Amino acid sequence: MSRKPECHPRWEVHQLRLLPFGGSELVARKPRKAARPARGGCDASCRLVEGELARFIGHWAGIPSAVLVADEVTRISREVFAELTRLGLLVPGGTARAVGCEACDQDHAEWVETVSGPDGDERFFIPCPQEGRVEVARSRVQQWQVDFAPLARAIKESLMAFGSMEPVHPGRLWRLGRASLAGRSRELWMARQVSAGRGPEPGSLIPRTGDPLVFLLGWPPEESILALGDEAVFNVSRVVHVRGAGFHVDRRAIERRMRSLRAGEEAAQTQLLCCCG
């Protein structure tokens, strides 16, 4: 004969409230609020994609002609490629003028011939010494352009700069407008510093008037950027991150560094006055 489990009484704890003229009474305790469910964070695969995006931006920021050919695109994982196109960092460019032949066992590249059909669709062909005229898939001639404008736009919008964004030097320098940061109105810029780039350095095109604040892609800064002063130059990779649906600009870190540098300058000036005053 099975024995029923014993039912233990459920003990409840009540609070006692003292009455004004003596005595006390039981006070019903309010039920505890249910704990909020933990917010879903970024899992390992998400962090891996974010890390790959950061490395992609850092690598291509320093290359003068930021254009990817088909072979370079195939080395990017499908998840990272999808995020790059969603963020607008990677956009379709032109078509390659020459590609390697995959129809034979010889290692050779040939000029691409583009043929437009009656329906307007383009087809691509190359001559092969062994196989003759060979058609090439569009994906093999499609090039992709790295566009840094979405990054500049994210800085402008996150720091609430007013005025229109203007590409002063296409692909190298953007004027973002004016914003109030750490109690000062500053003219915001984003510059891309490249190695062996053609044309003037971006720093030489930034007016010294208007308290410029420059967010720099490519580090360390060159002389034309350093001339603006330490407080005026920020490394984009330190204050802008790819998170979730888009870019996250760390405004607090920007203002904290600006106040810290300003306090150091004021302390140095005070010390100089005490010594020489």
C-alpha positions in Angstrom: 0.0 0.0 0.0 1.6 3.2 -1.1 2.0 5.9 1.4 0.9 9.4 0.5 3.6 12.0 0.9 3.2 14.2 4.0 1.9 17.7 3.3 3.9 20.2 5.3 2.2 23.5 6.2 3.2 26.5 4.2 4.7 29.0 6.5 4.0 32.7 5.6 5.9 35.6 7.1 3.9 38.7 7.9 5.0 42.2 9.0 3.7 43.7 12.2 2.7 47.4 12.2 2.6 49.2 15.5 -0.6 51.2 16.1 -0.4 54.8 17.4 -2.0 54.0 20.9 -0.5 50.7 21.5 -1.0 47.2 20.0 -0.1 46.0 16.6 -1.7 44.4 13.5 -0.6 42.1 10.8 0.3 43.7 7.4 0.0 41.6 4.3 3.2 41.6 2.3 3.1 42.6 -1.3 3.9 39.8 -3.6 7.4 40.1 -5.1 7.7 41.1 -8.7 8.7 38.5 -11.1 12.3 38.8 -12.1 12.8 40.3 -15.5 14.1 37.8 -18.1 17.7 38.4 -19.1 18.1 40.3 -22.3 19.4 38.3 -25.1 23.0 39.2 -25.8 25.3 38.7 -28.7 26.3 35.0 -29.0 29.7 33.7 -30.1 28.8 33.7 -33.8 27.6 37.3 -33.6 30.8 38.5 -31.9 32.8 36.7 -34.5 31.0 38.5 -37.3 31.4 41.9 -35.5 35.1 41.2 -35.1 35.4 40.3 -38.8 33.6 43.6 -39.7 36.0 45.6 -37.6 39.0 44.0 -39.2 37.5 44.5 -42.7 37.0 48.2 -42.1 40.5 48.6 -40.6 42.2 46.8 -43.5 40.4 48.6 -46.4 40.5 52.0 -44.7 44.2 52.3 -45.5 44.0 51.1 -49.2 43.8 53.9 -51.7 41.5 52.1 -54.2 39.1 50.2 -52.0 37.8 47.9 -54.7 37.3 44.1 -54.2 37.6 41.7 -57.1 35.7 38.4 -57.3 38.5 36.3 -55.7 38.7 38.7 -52.7 34.9 38.5 -52.2 34.9 34.7 -52.2 37.3 34.8 -49.2 34.7 36.7 -47.1 32.2 34.5 -45.2 28.6 34.6 -46.2 27.5 36.1 -42.9 30.1 38.9 -43.0 29.3 39.7 -46.7 25.6 40.0 -45.9 26.3 42.4 -43.0 28.7 44.5 -45.2 26.0 44.9 -47.8 23.3 45.6 -45.3 25.3 48.3 -43.6 26.1 49.8 -47.0 29.8 49.4 -46.5 30.1 47.2 -49.6 28.2 48.2 -52.8 28.4 46.9 -56.4 31.0 48.5 -58.5 32.0 48.1 -62.1 33.0 44.9 -63.9 36.6 43.6 -64.2 38.4 44.2 -67.5 40.2 40.8 -67.4 39.8 37.6 -65.5 41.5 34.2 -65.3 40.3 31.3 -67.4 38.7 28.4 -65.6 37.8 26.4 -68.7 41.3 24.8 -69.2 44.3 23.6 -67.2 46.5 26.6 -68.3 47.0 29.5 -65.9 46.2 32.5 -68.1 44.0 35.7 -67.9 42.2 37.3 -70.8 40.4 40.5 -71.6 36.6 40.3 -71.0 34.2 40.9 -73.9 30.8 42.2 -72.9 27.8 41.4 -75.1 24.3 42.8 -74.6 21.5 40.5 -75.6 18.1 41.5 -77.1 16.5 41.6 -73.6 19.2 44.0 -72.4 21.0 41.4 -70.2 24.8 41.5 -70.4 26.9 38.3 -71.0 30.6 38.1 -70.6 33.1 36.1 -72.7 36.9 35.5 -72.8 39.0 33.8 -75.5 40.7 30.6 -74.5 43.5 29.0 -76.7 42.2 25.5 -75.9 38.4 25.9 -75.5 37.8 28.9 -77.8 35.2 31.5 -76.8 34.2 30.8 -73.1 31.4 32.4 -71.2 32.2 33.8 -67.8 29.6 34.2 -64.9 28.7 37.7 -63.8 29.9 36.9 -60.3 33.4 36.4 -61.6 33.6 39.9 -63.3 31.6 41.8 -60.6 33.6 44.1 -58.5 32.6 45.6 -55.2 33.4 49.1 -53.9 34.0 49.8 -50.2 31.9 52.8 -49.2 32.8 54.6 -46.0 30.0 57.2 -46.2 27.6 55.1 -44.0 30.2 55.3 -41.3 30.6 59.0 -41.6 26.7 59.4 -41.6 26.5 57.3 -38.4 29.0 59.6 -36.6 27.0 62.7 -37.7 23.7 61.3 -36.6 24.9 59.8 -33.3 26.6 63.0 -32.3 23.5 65.0 -33.4 25.5 67.3 -35.7 23.4 69.9 -37.6 24.0 70.8 -41.2 24.4 68.7 -44.3 27.1 66.0 -44.7 29.5 67.0 -47.5 32.2 64.9 -49.2 35.0 67.4 -49.5 37.4 64.9 -51.0 35.4 61.9 -52.4 36.3 58.7 -50.4 38.8 60.5 -48.3 37.3 63.5 -46.4 33.7 64.3 -45.2 32.4 67.4 -43.5 29.8 66.2 -41.0 28.4 69.5 -39.6 28.6 71.1 -36.2 27.8 69.5 -32.8 28.0 70.5 -29.2 30.4 68.1 -27.3 31.7 68.6 -23.8 30.3 72.1 -23.6 31.9 73.3 -26.9 30.6 73.6 -30.4 32.9 71.8 -32.8 33.0 71.3 -36.6 33.0 67.5 -37.2 35.0 65.8 -39.9 35.8 62.2 -40.9 39.0 61.5 -42.8 40.5 58.4 -44.3 44.2 58.2 -44.2 45.7 56.0 -46.9 49.2 54.9 -47.8 50.6 56.3 -51.0 47.3 58.0 -51.9 47.0 60.5 -54.7 46.2 64.2 -54.1 46.5 66.4 -51.0 46.4 64.9 -47.5 42.9 65.3 -45.9 44.3 67.2 -43.0 45.5 70.0 -45.2 42.0 70.5 -46.5 40.4 71.0 -43.0 40.1 74.7 -42.1 41.7 75.5 -38.8 38.8 77.8 -37.9 35.6 76.5 -36.3 37.4 74.2 -33.8 37.6 71.1 -36.0 37.2 67.6 -34.5 38.4 64.8 -36.8 37.5 61.1 -36.7 40.3 59.4 -38.4 40.3 56.0 -40.3 43.8 54.8 -40.3 46.3 55.2 -37.5 48.7 56.8 -36.4 47.8 60.2 -37.8 50.2 61.9 -40.3 51.6 65.4 -39.9 48.7 67.3 -41.5 46.3 65.6 -38.9 48.7 65.9 -35.9 48.9 69.7 -36.5 45.3 70.0 -35.4 46.2 68.9 -31.8 45.6 65.9 -29.7 42.2 66.9 -28.5 41.0 67.3 -32.1 41.8 63.8 -33.4 39.9 60.6 -32.6 40.7 57.1 -33.8 37.5 55.7 -35.4 38.2 52.2 -34.3 38.2 53.3 -30.6 35.0 55.2 -30.5 32.8 53.6 -33.3 31.8 49.9 -33.1 29.5 47.6 -35.1 26.8 46.4 -32.9 23.5 44.7 -33.7 21.6 46.6 -36.3 24.2 49.2 -37.1 27.0 51.4 -35.8 27.4 52.5 -32.1 29.3 55.7 -31.5 30.6 56.1 -27.9 29.7 59.7 -27.2 30.6 59.4 -23.5 34.1 58.2 -24.3 34.6 61.1 -26.8 33.4 63.8 -24.3 35.4 62.1 -21.4 38.6 62.3 -23.4 37.9 65.9 -24.4 37.4 67.0 -20.8 40.4 65.1 -19.6 42.7 66.7 -22.1 41.3 70.1 -21.4 41.8 69.7 -17.7 45.4 68.7 -18.3 46.0 71.8 -20.5 44.4 74.0 -17.8 46.5 72.5 -15.1 49.7 73.0 -17.1 48.8 76.6 -17.8 48.1 77.2 -14.1 51.4 75.7 -13.1 53.2 77.9 -15.7 51.5 81.0 -14.3 52.5 80.0 -10.7 56.1 79.5 -11.7 56.5 82.6 -13.9 53.7 84.9 -12.6 
